[in-house]
Amino acid sequence: MRFLSTLLMLLVSSTVFAAERPNIVFILADDLGMLELGCYGQKKIRTPNIDRLAAEGMRFTQFYTGNAVCAPSRCCLMTGKHAGHAIVRTNVAMKPEGQFPIPADTVTIAKLLKAKGYTNGATGKWGLGNMESTGNPLKQGFDMFFGYNCQSHAHNHYPTWLWKNDKKITLEGNDGGDTGKTYSHDLMEAEALAFIKENKEKPFFLYVPFTISHLALQVPDDSLNEYKGKFEEIPYKGKAYRPHDTPRACYAAMVTRMDRSVGRMLDLIKELKLDDNTIVFFSSDNGPIDHLAGTDSTFFGSLGSFRGMKGSLYEGGIRTPMIARWPGKIKAGSTSDHLGYFCDVLPTLSEIAGAETPKAIDGISIVPTLLGKGEQKTHEFLYWEFPSYGGQQAVRMGDWKAVRQNLGKGKIVTELYNLKDDISEKNNQAAKMPDVVARFEKVMKEQHTPSADFPIKVLDE
């Protein structure tokens, strides 16, 4: 009798402990525009599973990336630090492969969750340091990594090899050409599903930075056939990436194939009875590209009324989809206009996991918004800087946003826009509102920490 009583207490304790540490899945698309999803208004590309994610959870309408291109945006996501404080501030290729590495002592989401007993997996594109560097994901809190380490390598969805932890895995039937037998995205999906199955009995964090919808335009025929003949096409024969005869159909098919993977993950989580103890997020690392290598954001309405695109700190480059689903915790079908960005992900996941949030970050937990409980803290401002694409800075405060361009040319000209009335950032109000401009310029000066590795000379002097 005493044994049964003790066993019952242990089972109850175990159940409560598990409930305090929910599983976390964070899915990140690559170069996907917010308006390329049905739940944000897309009409031509099918995304039924991501739409279901939104219908069963919360959809954010004013969420932003960490930066305008891959690596620096992911650095903000992983560390909770904005672009003026982050280690990585633009894409920089390193030899023999990979991007500029984050240091060994970097505090990452994965390290914080690992300290709370989580098993952490990542499958997709890393981009924060090669396997021989301090930025190796296995040195940054992840127990498993599968996929691309280098962003340039990820420009082909039919590569000859990928990484599995610290080993290169040869992909059958691929010769590095335009097509092959093994589509890298499908392997990433398979690894994600396997990780969920293998860790179903313990708390896990699964980071899924898919390479879709980044170029090149490549997709298996079973997906392409769904869209072939539906759109007027101009074959892409250029050399920037890889040629394709039906680029619009291919792009739509890529996004829908990724959506299928999201659906399979959701179905598996439900099948394993993990639904109520798993929170799933979906976002994208930056805005889409228009008219490059056959892409056509104008045709798909990917940017809507937003100005700019990937590489720009105008809205089109940094406004991102953000969806969160947690049955029984997050209200189904809810929408939030809370103003947030990638820096908020680390403190949010830390709070969800019961980890201690570091003080030296720029993010704010959005758990009160997600759960509809407690007081939601708000940002006084959101800050970005980007030394590439001419050199840029941007700040958002409330409805107002200030942008600087061409800093690399030694110019400091501050533009000012009211996004509530001018979402397209067409009407520069700077000349009419010098006092408001001065407030923004004060933030820009204070939030920029000079970086020897990523200098913006006119700001550093």
N, C-alpha and C positions, 0 to 999 in steps of 0.2 A: 504493500500500500504506500509506504514511504517512497519506494522507487518510482511508482506511478505519479505520485505528487511532485516529486523532484523533476521527473521527465516533463510533466505538464508545465511546470514553471519555466523550464529551459525552453520549451517550444514557444510559450507565450513571449518570453524575453527575446527569443530569436526573431519572432514575427515583428515585434515592436521595433527592434534594432534595424531590421531590414527596411521597415516602413520609413525609418528616419533617414535612410540612405537610398533614395530612389535611383534607379538606373537613369543615365543621361545619354541621349543620342543627339549629336549636333551634326546636321547635314549642311554642307556648304557647296553651292554651285559655283562655277567659274565663269565670270563674265556674263552672267545671266541678268537681263534687265528685269526690274520689278514688274513691268507691264507685260512681260512675256508669259505670265501665269494667269490662268483663267480667273482665279480668285481676286486678281487685281485688274481684271477687265480684258484680258487677251481673248480674241475671237477666232484666230486662225490656228493656233497651236493648242493641242489637247494636253491638259495637265490634270486629269481627274483625281489622281491620288494626292497631289499637293493641294488641290482644291478641297479634298476631303479632310486633309490635315487642318486647313483653315476652318472648315465647317464644324469640325469637332474641337476646335481650340480658339486661339486668339490671333488675329491678324493686325500687325502694326502698320500704320500709314505714314509715320514720320520717323523712320529708323534709318540710320546711316552706317556705312562701312567705316573702317579705320583709315583708309586711304584710297587713292584712285587707281592703283594697280596691285597685283597679286601679293608679293612678299611683304611690303610694309603694312598692308591691310591685315594680313594674317598675323603679323607681329603684334599689332594692336589687339587683335582678338585673343591671342594666346597669353598676353602679358597684362592687359588692362591699362596700358599706358598709351596716351594719345601720341600723335605723330611728332609733336615737339619734344617729347621725352623718350620716345621709343628708340631702341638700338638700331633697327632696320627702318630706313625711311624711303628707299626706292629699290627697284630691282637691280642687283649687281651680280653678274656671273662670276663664279670662282672656279679655279682649276683644282682637280681635274674635271669636276662637274659640280653643279649645285649653285646655291646663292649665298650671299653674305650670312655668316652664321651668328646666331644668338649665343652669348657667352654661357659658360658652364654654370654660373651662379644665377642665371635668369630664373625668376619665379614664374612658372607657367601654370595654367589651369590643371594640366595633367599631374604636375608635382603636388599641388595642393590636394587634389582628389586622391592621389596615391597614398598620401599621408593619412587619409581617412579610411583606408582599406579598400579603395576602388581598384579594380583591374582595368587598365586603360589600353584601348586599341585605336589605331588610326589607319585608314585605308583610303588612298587617293593621292593627292599632290601635296607634298610638305613644303619645300621651298624656303626653309629657314636654317639651312646648313647641311652640307653633305655628310656622308656616313663616317668620314674620317675627322670630322670637325666637332667642336663643342655643341654645334646645333643639331647633331644627330638626334632624331626624335626619341631613340632609345635612351639617350642621356638626358632627355627633357621630360621624363615622367611617363613615357609610353612603354608598355610591356610588349606590344606588337605593332609593327608597321609593315604595310604592304602598299606598293605603288611606285610613283615617280618621286624621286628626290629633287630632280632638277626641272625647272620650268621649261627650258628649251627642249629637253628630252620629251616633255609632255605635249609638244606640238604635233606629235604623231600618235594617234589612237591605236595604231597597229605597230608598236615598237617590237624590237627583237628581244628585249629583256625588261624586267622590272625588278625592284628590290623586294625581298621578303626578309624583314629584319635587316641583318647586315650582310646578306648574301644576294647575288644577282641570280635571278631565275630566268632561264631561256624560255621564250614563248613559242610554242609549236606553230609552224606554218606561217610565221611572219618573217619577211625579208627586209623590213624597213620601208616598204613601198606604200602605195596608196591604199591597198587593201591587204587582207591576210585572213588567216583562220581564227586568230585569237584577238578579240576586241578588248582592249584593256579595261574599259568601263565594266564589262561583264565580270571580269575577274575581281574588280573592286567590290562589286555587288556581292559576289560569292563569298569573299573574305569577310565582308560585313555580316552576312547572314551566319556564317560559321562562327564568328566571334560571339554573336548573340547567343547561339545555341550552346557554345562551350562555357559561357559564363552566366547562364540563366539562374544558377543557384546562389550567386553572390552579386554585390553591387558592381556595376560596370559603367565606364564612360567610353562611348564609341564616337570618335570624331571621323566624319566621312566627307573629306574635301574632294568631291568628284571633279573630274577634269572637263566634263560637259558644262557649259556650251562653248568652251574655248576652242579656237581654231587648232587644227585644220578641220575642214568639213569632211567628216568620215563617219559612216554608220553602216551596220549590216543591212543587207537587202530586205530582211523581214520587217525592219522598221521603216526603211525608205519607201517600200511599196505602199505603205499606208497613206503617204502623201504624194506619191508620184502622179503627175497629171492633174493635180488639184490647183496648181498655180502656174501662171505664165513664168517662163524661165529664160534667163540669159546665162548660158554656160560660163563658168569661170575658168579661164585658161591662163591666168597670170602665174607669176613665180613667187609671190610673197609667201604662200603656203602651198597647198596641194590642189590641183585642178578638180573641178566637179561639174558634170553636165546639168545637174538639177540642184543648184545650191540652196534655193528656198526650201524645197522638199527635204533636203538633207538636214538643214538647220532645224526645221520643225521636228523631224524624226529624231534627231539627237535629244532634243528637250523632252520629247514624249518618252523616249527610252529611259532617260534618267528618272522621269516621273514614275515609270513602271517599277524601277528599282526602289523608289520611296514606298510604293504600294506594297512591294514584297516584304520590305522591312516591317511596315506597319502590320501586315498580315501575320508575320512570324511572331512579332511581339504579342499579338492577340492570341495566337495559337498556343504559345507557351504560358499563357495566363499571366503575362507581365504588364498588361495594359495599365492597370491602376497604379503600378509602382514604377512607371517609366515616363519621363518627360522627353518629348521629341521636339527639336528646333529645326527650322529650315531657313537658310539665308543665302546670300551671294556675296562674293568677295569685293566686287566693284561693279560699275555700270557696264553696259554692252558697248560693242564697237559697231559703227555704222559703215557699210560699204568698204569692207576689207576682206579680200580673199573670198568674195562671193556672199558675204553676209549682207543682210538688207534690213536693218532696224527700222528704216522708214516704212517699208512694206508691212512689217509686222506691228508697227506702232510701239516698238520697244521702249522708246524714250518719251512718247507722248508729247507733252508740252515742255518737258525739261530741256534746258540748255546744256550743251556739253555731252560728253560720253566718257568711256574709260580713258583715264589719263587726265581728266579734268576735275577740278574741285567745284565746278558748277554742279547743280543738282543731278544732271544726267550721269555724272561720273561717280557719285557717292551715295545717292539715295538707293536703298536696297529693300528687297522683301524681307520681312521677319515674321515668322509664324511659330507659335508654340502650342503644343497639345499635351495635356495631362488629364485624362479622364477622371472626373470627380473632383478635380482641383481647379482647373482652368475652365471658365464658363464656355461652353460650346457656342460657336457662331459669334463670338464677341470680337469687337474691333477697338483698338486703342490708338489715340493720336499722341500718346506720350512721346516726348522728344528724347531719343536715345541713340547710342551708337555702339560699335564693337567693343569699346573699352568697358561697357557695362556687362559684357558676357562673363568675364572672370568673377567679379563680385556676385553676380547672380547665381552662377553655378556653385560658387563657394558656399553661399547661404543655403542653397538647396541641399548640398552634401553635408552641411554642418561643419564646414572647414572655416578656419580663421582667415578673413580677408586681409591681405597686406595693406598697410597704411599708404605706402608710396605708390599709389595708382591714381588714375584719373576717372575711373568708372564708378557708377552707382548701381547697386542692385535694383533690378526691376521686379523682384519677387512680389512686393505689395500690389503692383499692377497686375501681374500674372494671376495671383490668387484672389485679388479683390479684397484684401485684408490689410489693415494697417495703413500708415501714412507713407505715401510714395515721395521720397526725396526727388528733387528736380535739379537739373544742371543750371548753373548760372550762365554757362556758355558751352558750346561744343567747339573744339579747335582741331584744325588740320594744317599740315604743311607738307609740301611735296617738292623736292629739289629738281625733279625732272619735268619734262614737257614745258620748258621755259622757266620753271621756278614759280611756285604758287603758295599762297596762304589763304585760309578761309576761317571764318568764325560765324557761328549762328548763336543769336541771343533772342529768344522768343520768336516773333515773326520776322525778325530782321536778320539779314546775312550780309557780311562783308567779304569781298573776294579781292585778292591781288594776283595779277598775272605778270609774266615777263620779269620776274625778280632776277633771273640769270643775266639779264641785260643791264643790271644795275638800276632798274627803275622801281620806284615805290609809289604806286598809284592805287589808292583804295577805292573800290566800287562798293556801293551800298544798295541793297534791294529789300523790299518788303515782300516776303514770299506769300503772305496772305492774299495780297492783291496782284502779285506779279510772280507767279510760280516759274515763269519762263526767264526770269532775271534779264529783262529787256530794258527796264526803266531805271537807270542809275540815279539814285537820289542823293549821292554824296555831296554835290555842290549846294543842295538846298538844306542839308542837315549836318553842318560841320561839328556840332556838339556830339551827335550820335557817332559820327565817324571817329572822333577823338576817343570815345569810349572803346570802340572796337580796336583802334590802333594800340591802345594801352594793353589790351588783352593779347594782341599779336606780339607785342614786344615782350611781355612777361612770360608767355607760354613757350616761346622759342628758346630752347636750350641748344647752344651751338654744338655741332658734331663735326669732329675732324674727318670722319668717314663719309659724312653726307652734308658737306657745307653748303650754305646759301650765303655767299660772300657779302652781299649788300646788307644782310641782317646780322652777320657775325662781326662786322667791323665796329 
